[in-house]
Amino acid sequence: MSEIITLAKPNQDGAMSLEKAVATRRSRRDFLPQSLTLEQISQLTWAAQGRDAQSRYRTVPSAGATYPLELFVVTDDGLFRYLPAKHALEKLTEQDLRAALAPAA
């Protein structure tokens, strides 16, 4: 049986408008030494592939609502698959893959 980590309910009342977020968005290639918190991971996974609380639809568009993309999270605790229906992470391995994946980022 795989380990399931239930994530906190995402905040849907952010302080920044969508327009400002889009206008100030920048890609970064240097990473901070500290890991994201579970709360931050919860917010990011919901924004990237989460489900609307009132329907079966997700936060991102998909032709025919097929949602063919899967989201994975890598931390020092291992590799996780995001489960949108449960807003949870399923642990796939305890191996720390960050160093191996960093060059791809």
Secondary structure, DSSP 8 states (H G I E B T S, - for coil): ---EEE--------SS-HHHHHHH----SS--SS---HHHHHHHHHHHH-B-TTSS-BSS--GGG------EEEETTEEEEEETTTTEEEEEE----HHHHGGG-
